[in-house]
Amino acid sequence: MASADHKRSAVAARRLGARVARVEFAIGSHPRALRRTVRALARRGVRPLLLAGFHGRMPTRPEAENLGRWAAEFGAGGRFWARWRNPLPVRQIEFGNETSYTVQYGDSWSDASYSARASLYATRLSEAHAAVARSGRDVGLLAQADDG
């Protein structure tokens, strides 16, 4: 659960007793841009699940590889948690949000554009996975799956 207002999401997550809150940031965001939200959640005992957003387009290779920086900063043993007594490190990063859906692209699984985009998505996911692995942090990636 989360909203565009991450501070309110942190408060709401705590009140609802959520243990994890999904928060979206643009995939190219520098880790500094995520710190306030991660801090607000962790202070309330809520573990962040980071969503790397790229609505209506596919990310570039540098954007995909940027997730390695997110993992290095916020994964277990990451720089962000150095002074925390009870850290709640990021365990997963979601790679896109409903990236195959018609609402974002206007096509469907039977169109050639859909297949081409799925292939590029897989390539970018692989690049993101390699970057996260290089970070040395135990952070998984959640991928979009579709039965089309």
Disulfide bonds with the S-S distance in Angstrom:
none
